[in-house]
Amino acid sequence: MFLNRNYYLLKLQYLGFRYHGWQKQPNVKTVEHMVERTIKHIVKHDRFKLLASGRTDAKVSANTAFVELFMKDESIEPESFLCLLNENLPQDIRALKVSQVDASFNIMDAPSEKEYVYLFCFGKKSHPFAAPFMVNMIEDLDVKLMQQAASLFEGTHDFRAYTYKPNEKTNTVGTVISAFIEPNTLFTANFFPKESYIFRIRGKGFKRHQIRLMMGVLFDLGRGKCDLEFVKKTLEPDNTIKLEHIAKASGLILNNVIL
């Protein structure tokens, strides 16, 4: 632990397609590793620590992410440090803001709300350039039925069926503020298909793979592999349903974090 520390909040965004998630791991490239390496290059030492408000999985991107930087026996000038970060970070990671916080700030408890979005399209094979941003389902999807099911996630439920490898001590009850599917107008590019869709979901926090398991059951519903009643049963208390379809990660984006 550092005895004399200065505390800073970094606001970042990144394209996760070539990274093995946020958290530093041996022998793989992660976003945390790249940010840490960049800071080491700037400050010329490793007497600092990073702690994120949450972790993203491999290939998952973030439009907004917050990371706390603990500096030992050293202070930085936020605006200058912001410039240095962006001069040295790889092109698929950008620092949006650097601000100083005090010792009472807790990055883990700070988020009051997170919004994730999941981009998808279906039918005709999409342009390869779209692959880092959205999932392309070749089969036709009943989007209207998927929209009905998405709204079922709203409210407080036992999301055990949507919890990856829960144990007896895992708290699987959570609250979803809003959940819906709509035509995608949030992210656009000339190589995106003419029509694409976006699943938007907001809550204080989500379990590992929870949103991808939700998207998996929505895809199964849209393809006719299950019905609306099955989705309702997955949200019933004490159900023993074990969902196994984890949707591909590349369509998932941590869109916003409210502190």
Short mmCIF file of the C-alpha atoms (twelve columns), coordinates in Angstrom:
data_MODEL
# 
_entry.id   MODEL 
# 
loop_
_atom_site.group_PDB 
_atom_site.id 
_atom_site.type_symbol 
_atom_site.label_atom_id 
_atom_site.label_alt_id 
_atom_site.label_comp_id 
_atom_site.label_asym_id 
_atom_site.label_seq_id 
_atom_site.Cartn_x 
_atom_site.Cartn_y 
_atom_site.Cartn_z 
_atom_site.pdbx_PDB_model_num 
ATOM 1   C CA . MET A 1   0.000   0.000   0.000   1 
ATOM 2   C CA . PHE A 2   1.120   3.569   -0.673  1 
ATOM 3   C CA . LEU A 3   1.369   5.790   2.424   1 
ATOM 4   C CA . ASN A 4   1.515   9.173   0.677   1 
ATOM 5   C CA . ARG A 5   -0.735  9.134   -2.314  1 
ATOM 6   C CA . ASN A 6   -2.393  11.431  -4.776  1 
ATOM 7   C CA . TYR A 7   -5.618  10.287  -6.394  1 
ATOM 8   C CA . TYR A 8   -6.785  10.897  -9.957  1 
ATOM 9   C CA . LEU A 9   -9.790  9.855   -12.008 1 
ATOM 10  C CA . LEU A 10  -9.195  8.912   -15.641 1 
ATOM 11  C CA . LYS A 11  -12.097 8.896   -18.084 1 
ATOM 12  C CA . LEU A 12  -11.285 6.627   -21.021 1 
ATOM 13  C CA . GLN A 13  -12.804 5.089   -24.107 1 
ATOM 14  C CA . TYR A 14  -11.484 2.188   -26.136 1 
ATOM 15  C CA . LEU A 15  -12.181 -0.248  -28.942 1 
ATOM 16  C CA . GLY A 16  -11.875 -3.663  -27.346 1 
ATOM 17  C CA . PHE A 17  -11.703 -5.843  -30.466 1 
ATOM 18  C CA . ARG A 18  -7.978  -6.623  -30.265 1 
ATOM 19  C CA . TYR A 19  -7.768  -6.833  -26.466 1 
ATOM 20  C CA . HIS A 20  -8.353  -9.683  -24.062 1 
ATOM 21  C CA . GLY A 21  -10.550 -7.503  -21.856 1 
ATOM 22  C CA . TRP A 22  -9.660  -4.741  -19.416 1 
ATOM 23  C CA . GLN A 23  -7.924  -6.628  -16.619 1 
ATOM 24  C CA . LYS A 24  -4.202  -7.306  -16.860 1 
ATOM 25  C CA . GLN A 25  -3.422  -10.984 -17.435 1 
ATOM 26  C CA . PRO A 26  -0.221  -12.883 -18.216 1 
ATOM 27  C CA . ASN A 27  0.731   -13.487 -21.850 1 
ATOM 28  C CA . VAL A 28  -2.219  -11.634 -23.405 1 
ATOM 29  C CA . LYS A 29  -2.790  -8.036  -24.477 1 
ATOM 30  C CA . THR A 30  -5.313  -6.162  -22.325 1 
ATOM 31  C CA . VAL A 31  -6.453  -2.550  -22.080 1 
ATOM 32  C CA . GLU A 32  -5.165  -2.213  -18.519 1 
ATOM 33  C CA . HIS A 33  -1.745  -3.454  -19.607 1 
ATOM 34  C CA . MET A 34  -1.561  -0.836  -22.372 1 
ATOM 35  C CA . VAL A 35  -2.688  2.006   -20.085 1 
ATOM 36  C CA . GLU A 36  -0.244  0.944   -17.370 1 
ATOM 37  C CA . ARG A 37  2.604   0.674   -19.860 1 
ATOM 38  C CA . THR A 38  1.810   4.124   -21.211 1 
ATOM 39  C CA . ILE A 39  1.804   5.698   -17.738 1 
ATOM 40  C CA . LYS A 40  5.118   4.009   -16.903 1 
ATOM 41  C CA . HIS A 41  6.576   5.535   -20.046 1 
ATOM 42  C CA . ILE A 42  5.308   8.993   -19.077 1 
ATOM 43  C CA . VAL A 43  6.260   9.082   -15.382 1 
ATOM 44  C CA . LYS A 44  9.416   6.893   -15.704 1 
ATOM 45  C CA . HIS A 45  8.545   4.656   -12.733 1 
ATOM 46  C CA . ASP A 46  5.990   2.093   -11.588 1 
ATOM 47  C CA . ARG A 47  5.031   3.562   -8.202  1 
ATOM 48  C CA . PHE A 48  1.368   3.819   -9.085  1 
ATOM 49  C CA . LYS A 49  -1.721  1.631   -9.213  1 
ATOM 50  C CA . LEU A 50  -4.804  1.490   -11.441 1 
ATOM 51  C CA . LEU A 51  -8.285  0.424   -10.369 1 
ATOM 52  C CA . ALA A 52  -11.243 0.412   -12.758 1 
ATOM 53  C CA . SER A 53  -14.904 0.895   -11.864 1 
ATOM 54  C CA . GLY A 54  -15.609 -2.355  -13.687 1 
ATOM 55  C CA . ARG A 55  -14.059 -4.875  -16.042 1 
ATOM 56  C CA . THR A 56  -14.928 -5.595  -19.655 1 
ATOM 57  C CA . ASP A 57  -14.460 -8.975  -21.331 1 
ATOM 58  C CA . ALA A 58  -12.353 -9.761  -24.376 1 
ATOM 59  C CA . LYS A 59  -13.451 -7.808  -27.475 1 
ATOM 60  C CA . VAL A 60  -15.894 -5.649  -25.495 1 
ATOM 61  C CA . SER A 61  -15.505 -1.905  -26.112 1 
ATOM 62  C CA . ALA A 62  -16.147 1.101   -23.888 1 
ATOM 63  C CA . ASN A 63  -17.473 4.483   -24.971 1 
ATOM 64  C CA . THR A 64  -17.081 5.637   -21.353 1 
ATOM 65  C CA . ALA A 65  -14.963 3.974   -18.672 1 
ATOM 66  C CA . PHE A 66  -13.543 5.298   -15.409 1 
ATOM 67  C CA . VAL A 67  -10.237 4.296   -13.841 1 
ATOM 68  C CA . GLU A 68  -8.695  5.570   -10.621 1 
ATOM 69  C CA . LEU A 69  -4.970  6.285   -10.636 1 
ATOM 70  C CA . PHE A 70  -3.106  6.154   -7.312  1 
ATOM 71  C CA . MET A 71  0.236   7.970   -7.463  1 
ATOM 72  C CA . LYS A 72  2.854   7.541   -4.718  1 
ATOM 73  C CA . ASP A 73  4.697   10.662  -3.519  1 
ATOM 74  C CA . GLU A 74  4.015   12.506  -6.768  1 
ATOM 75  C CA . SER A 75  1.413   14.843  -8.184  1 
ATOM 76  C CA . ILE A 76  0.507   15.439  -11.810 1 
ATOM 77  C CA . GLU A 77  -1.067  18.355  -13.627 1 
ATOM 78  C CA . PRO A 78  -4.302  16.919  -15.065 1 
ATOM 79  C CA . GLU A 79  -4.454  18.803  -18.366 1 
ATOM 80  C CA . SER A 80  -0.790  18.184  -19.192 1 
ATOM 81  C CA . PHE A 81  -1.102  14.541  -18.214 1 
ATOM 82  C CA . LEU A 82  -4.190  14.181  -20.424 1 
ATOM 83  C CA . CYS A 83  -2.194  15.420  -23.409 1 
ATOM 84  C CA . LEU A 84  0.688   13.072  -22.643 1 
ATOM 85  C CA . LEU A 85  -1.656  10.112  -22.335 1 
ATOM 86  C CA . ASN A 86  -3.184  10.721  -25.742 1 
ATOM 87  C CA . GLU A 87  0.199   11.291  -27.337 1 
ATOM 88  C CA . ASN A 88  1.385   7.880   -26.125 1 
ATOM 89  C CA . LEU A 89  -1.659  5.608   -25.924 1 
ATOM 90  C CA . PRO A 90  -2.378  3.321   -28.905 1 
ATOM 91  C CA . GLN A 91  -4.906  4.655   -31.399 1 
ATOM 92  C CA . ASP A 92  -7.711  2.437   -30.123 1 
ATOM 93  C CA . ILE A 93  -7.548  3.872   -26.580 1 
ATOM 94  C CA . ARG A 94  -8.322  7.524   -25.817 1 
ATOM 95  C CA . ALA A 95  -8.243  9.512   -22.584 1 
ATOM 96  C CA . LEU A 96  -11.163 11.958  -22.342 1 
ATOM 97  C CA . LYS A 97  -10.475 13.593  -18.993 1 
ATOM 98  C CA . VAL A 98  -8.096  13.537  -16.021 1 
ATOM 99  C CA . SER A 99  -9.223  15.028  -12.719 1 
ATOM 100 C CA . GLN A 100 -7.955  14.930  -9.158  1 
ATOM 101 C CA . VAL A 101 -10.072 13.273  -6.445  1 
ATOM 102 C CA . ASP A 102 -9.547  12.894  -2.706  1 
ATOM 103 C CA . ALA A 103 -8.847  9.852   -0.551  1 
ATOM 104 C CA . SER A 104 -12.548 9.370   0.234   1 
ATOM 105 C CA . PHE A 105 -13.396 8.672   -3.416  1 
ATOM 106 C CA . ASN A 106 -14.182 4.986   -3.999  1 
ATOM 107 C CA . ILE A 107 -14.088 4.006   -7.666  1 
ATOM 108 C CA . MET A 108 -15.894 0.711   -7.019  1 
ATOM 109 C CA . ASP A 109 -18.860 2.334   -5.270  1 
ATOM 110 C CA . ALA A 110 -18.943 5.537   -7.336  1 
ATOM 111 C CA . PRO A 111 -21.053 4.383   -10.329 1 
ATOM 112 C CA . SER A 112 -24.754 4.947   -9.747  1 
ATOM 113 C CA . GLU A 113 -25.733 3.691   -13.193 1 
ATOM 114 C CA . LYS A 114 -24.194 1.923   -16.185 1 
ATOM 115 C CA . GLU A 115 -25.570 1.641   -19.687 1 
ATOM 116 C CA . TYR A 116 -24.508 -1.133  -22.031 1 
ATOM 117 C CA . VAL A 117 -25.503 -1.411  -25.655 1 
ATOM 118 C CA . TYR A 118 -25.334 -4.393  -27.984 1 
ATOM 119 C CA . LEU A 119 -25.308 -3.811  -31.741 1 
ATOM 120 C CA . PHE A 120 -26.539 -6.442  -34.175 1 
ATOM 121 C CA . CYS A 121 -27.843 -6.929  -37.688 1 
ATOM 122 C CA . PHE A 122 -29.230 -9.915  -39.557 1 
ATOM 123 C CA . GLY A 123 -29.765 -11.313 -43.016 1 
ATOM 124 C CA . LYS A 124 -27.205 -10.381 -45.644 1 
ATOM 125 C CA . LYS A 125 -23.549 -10.755 -44.668 1 
ATOM 126 C CA . SER A 126 -22.285 -7.358  -43.517 1 
ATOM 127 C CA . HIS A 127 -19.053 -5.593  -44.439 1 
ATOM 128 C CA . PRO A 128 -16.022 -7.055  -42.588 1 
ATOM 129 C CA . PHE A 129 -15.150 -3.574  -41.303 1 
ATOM 130 C CA . ALA A 130 -18.312 -3.713  -39.145 1 
ATOM 131 C CA . ALA A 131 -17.094 -6.791  -37.244 1 
ATOM 132 C CA . PRO A 132 -15.486 -4.931  -34.298 1 
ATOM 133 C CA . PHE A 133 -18.756 -3.100  -33.588 1 
ATOM 134 C CA . MET A 134 -21.709 -5.384  -34.233 1 
ATOM 135 C CA . VAL A 135 -22.708 -9.027  -34.510 1 
ATOM 136 C CA . ASN A 136 -24.069 -10.222 -37.845 1 
ATOM 137 C CA . MET A 137 -26.707 -12.981 -37.639 1 
ATOM 138 C CA . ILE A 138 -27.233 -14.623 -41.008 1 
ATOM 139 C CA . GLU A 139 -30.610 -16.101 -40.023 1 
ATOM 140 C CA . ASP A 140 -33.708 -13.916 -40.050 1 
ATOM 141 C CA . LEU A 141 -34.769 -12.536 -36.668 1 
ATOM 142 C CA . ASP A 142 -38.224 -11.643 -35.382 1 
ATOM 143 C CA . VAL A 143 -37.200 -8.271  -33.996 1 
ATOM 144 C CA . LYS A 144 -40.696 -7.364  -32.785 1 
ATOM 145 C CA . LEU A 145 -40.804 -10.497 -30.636 1 
ATOM 146 C CA . MET A 146 -37.292 -9.750  -29.355 1 
ATOM 147 C CA . GLN A 147 -38.463 -6.246  -28.421 1 
ATOM 148 C CA . GLN A 148 -41.306 -7.703  -26.350 1 
ATOM 149 C CA . ALA A 149 -38.889 -9.976  -24.527 1 
ATOM 150 C CA . ALA A 150 -36.296 -7.249  -23.880 1 
ATOM 151 C CA . SER A 151 -38.811 -5.250  -21.861 1 
ATOM 152 C CA . LEU A 152 -39.295 -8.241  -19.535 1 
ATOM 153 C CA . PHE A 153 -35.815 -7.663  -18.094 1 
ATOM 154 C CA . GLU A 154 -36.902 -4.344  -16.595 1 
ATOM 155 C CA . GLY A 155 -37.448 -4.215  -12.855 1 
ATOM 156 C CA . THR A 156 -36.050 -6.266  -9.981  1 
ATOM 157 C CA . HIS A 157 -35.605 -9.966  -10.697 1 
ATOM 158 C CA . ASP A 158 -33.586 -12.976 -9.675  1 
ATOM 159 C CA . PHE A 159 -31.189 -13.171 -12.636 1 
ATOM 160 C CA . ARG A 160 -29.716 -16.542 -11.639 1 
ATOM 161 C CA . ALA A 161 -30.374 -17.928 -15.131 1 
ATOM 162 C CA . TYR A 162 -28.338 -15.015 -16.498 1 
ATOM 163 C CA . THR A 163 -25.459 -15.394 -14.028 1 
ATOM 164 C CA . TYR A 164 -22.315 -17.122 -15.246 1 
ATOM 165 C CA . LYS A 165 -21.334 -20.020 -12.942 1 
ATOM 166 C CA . PRO A 166 -23.121 -18.831 -9.773  1 
ATOM 167 C CA . ASN A 167 -22.451 -20.488 -6.444  1 
ATOM 168 C CA . GLU A 168 -24.520 -20.641 -3.259  1 
ATOM 169 C CA . LYS A 169 -23.160 -17.290 -2.057  1 
ATOM 170 C CA . THR A 170 -23.710 -15.407 -5.326  1 
ATOM 171 C CA . ASN A 171 -26.308 -12.640 -5.048  1 
ATOM 172 C CA . THR A 172 -28.249 -12.993 -8.272  1 
ATOM 173 C CA . VAL A 173 -31.011 -10.477 -7.550  1 
ATOM 174 C CA . GLY A 174 -30.637 -7.218  -9.437  1 
ATOM 175 C CA . THR A 175 -32.561 -4.281  -10.842 1 
ATOM 176 C CA . VAL A 176 -32.668 -3.237  -14.486 1 
ATOM 177 C CA . ILE A 177 -33.748 0.383   -14.938 1 
ATOM 178 C CA . SER A 178 -34.569 0.043   -18.613 1 
ATOM 179 C CA . ALA A 179 -34.110 -2.512  -21.390 1 
ATOM 180 C CA . PHE A 180 -35.258 -2.212  -24.988 1 
ATOM 181 C CA . ILE A 181 -34.340 -2.890  -28.609 1 
ATOM 182 C CA . GLU A 182 -34.594 -0.164  -31.220 1 
ATOM 183 C CA . PRO A 183 -33.184 0.645   -34.667 1 
ATOM 184 C CA . ASN A 184 -29.555 1.661   -34.323 1 
ATOM 185 C CA . THR A 185 -28.915 5.370   -34.813 1 
ATOM 186 C CA . LEU A 186 -26.371 5.672   -32.000 1 
ATOM 187 C CA . PHE A 187 -23.311 4.461   -33.908 1 
ATOM 188 C CA . THR A 188 -23.125 4.842   -37.672 1 
ATOM 189 C CA . ALA A 189 -20.592 4.281   -40.438 1 
ATOM 190 C CA . ASN A 190 -20.827 4.075   -44.207 1 
ATOM 191 C CA . PHE A 191 -19.795 0.392   -44.040 1 
ATOM 192 C CA . PHE A 192 -22.568 -0.525  -41.582 1 
ATOM 193 C CA . PRO A 193 -25.546 -2.386  -43.084 1 
ATOM 194 C CA . LYS A 194 -28.547 -0.305  -44.117 1 
ATOM 195 C CA . GLU A 195 -30.481 -1.600  -41.107 1 
ATOM 196 C CA . SER A 196 -29.030 -2.536  -37.743 1 
ATOM 197 C CA . TYR A 197 -30.433 -2.732  -34.221 1 
ATOM 198 C CA . ILE A 198 -29.329 -1.928  -30.720 1 
ATOM 199 C CA . PHE A 199 -30.208 -3.513  -27.379 1 
ATOM 200 C CA . ARG A 200 -29.889 -0.854  -24.659 1 
ATOM 201 C CA . ILE A 201 -29.881 -1.780  -20.990 1 
ATOM 202 C CA . ARG A 202 -29.314 0.332   -17.872 1 
ATOM 203 C CA . GLY A 203 -28.714 -0.613  -14.245 1 
ATOM 204 C CA . LYS A 204 -26.354 -0.035  -11.344 1 
ATOM 205 C CA . GLY A 205 -24.277 -3.040  -12.299 1 
ATOM 206 C CA . PHE A 206 -24.312 -6.380  -14.070 1 
ATOM 207 C CA . LYS A 207 -22.765 -9.796  -13.483 1 
ATOM 208 C CA . ARG A 208 -20.128 -11.299 -15.754 1 
ATOM 209 C CA . HIS A 209 -21.667 -12.339 -19.112 1 
ATOM 210 C CA . GLN A 210 -25.141 -11.279 -17.902 1 
ATOM 211 C CA . ILE A 211 -25.924 -9.038  -20.853 1 
ATOM 212 C CA . ARG A 212 -24.458 -11.502 -23.345 1 
ATOM 213 C CA . LEU A 213 -26.624 -14.259 -21.852 1 
ATOM 214 C CA . MET A 214 -29.623 -11.936 -22.199 1 
ATOM 215 C CA . MET A 215 -28.678 -11.277 -25.803 1 
ATOM 216 C CA . GLY A 216 -28.216 -15.005 -26.369 1 
ATOM 217 C CA . VAL A 217 -31.768 -15.786 -25.275 1 
ATOM 218 C CA . LEU A 218 -33.072 -12.859 -27.351 1 
ATOM 219 C CA . PHE A 219 -31.292 -14.251 -30.421 1 
ATOM 220 C CA . ASP A 220 -32.715 -17.717 -29.710 1 
ATOM 221 C CA . LEU A 221 -36.179 -16.193 -29.414 1 
ATOM 222 C CA . GLY A 222 -35.764 -14.215 -32.622 1 
ATOM 223 C CA . ARG A 223 -34.673 -17.374 -34.475 1 
ATOM 224 C CA . GLY A 224 -37.599 -19.414 -33.152 1 
ATOM 225 C CA . LYS A 225 -35.520 -21.661 -30.900 1 
ATOM 226 C CA . CYS A 226 -37.576 -20.704 -27.837 1 
ATOM 227 C CA . ASP A 227 -40.762 -18.768 -27.135 1 
ATOM 228 C CA . LEU A 228 -41.764 -15.770 -25.048 1 
ATOM 229 C CA . GLU A 229 -43.027 -17.994 -22.238 1 
ATOM 230 C CA . PHE A 230 -39.575 -19.524 -21.888 1 
ATOM 231 C CA . VAL A 231 -38.025 -16.058 -21.461 1 
ATOM 232 C CA . LYS A 232 -40.606 -15.287 -18.766 1 
ATOM 233 C CA . LYS A 233 -39.721 -18.534 -16.966 1 
ATOM 234 C CA . THR A 234 -36.027 -17.585 -16.872 1 
ATOM 235 C CA . LEU A 235 -37.001 -14.637 -14.662 1 
ATOM 236 C CA . GLU A 236 -39.242 -16.544 -12.267 1 
ATOM 237 C CA . PRO A 237 -37.961 -16.976 -8.690  1 
ATOM 238 C CA . ASP A 238 -36.345 -20.345 -7.957  1 
ATOM 239 C CA . ASN A 239 -36.233 -21.418 -11.604 1 
ATOM 240 C CA . THR A 240 -33.517 -23.952 -12.418 1 
ATOM 241 C CA . ILE A 241 -32.949 -22.940 -16.038 1 
ATOM 242 C CA . LYS A 242 -29.290 -22.868 -17.045 1 
ATOM 243 C CA . LEU A 243 -28.750 -20.672 -20.105 1 
ATOM 244 C CA . GLU A 244 -25.737 -21.561 -22.221 1 
ATOM 245 C CA . HIS A 245 -25.914 -19.269 -25.257 1 
ATOM 246 C CA . ILE A 246 -23.477 -16.444 -24.519 1 
ATOM 247 C CA . ALA A 247 -23.731 -14.010 -27.434 1 
ATOM 248 C CA . LYS A 248 -20.526 -12.910 -29.127 1 
ATOM 249 C CA . ALA A 249 -18.642 -10.190 -27.283 1 
ATOM 250 C CA . SER A 250 -17.820 -7.878  -30.184 1 
ATOM 251 C CA . GLY A 251 -21.313 -6.345  -30.289 1 
ATOM 252 C CA . LEU A 252 -21.190 -5.245  -26.649 1 
ATOM 253 C CA . ILE A 253 -20.197 -1.712  -25.627 1 
ATOM 254 C CA . LEU A 254 -20.091 -0.107  -22.197 1 
ATOM 255 C CA . ASN A 255 -21.762 3.040   -23.435 1 
ATOM 256 C CA . ASN A 256 -22.024 5.219   -20.347 1 
ATOM 257 C CA . VAL A 257 -21.178 5.283   -16.647 1 
ATOM 258 C CA . ILE A 258 -22.814 7.814   -14.332 1 
ATOM 259 C CA . LEU A 259 -20.891 8.639   -11.164 1 
# 
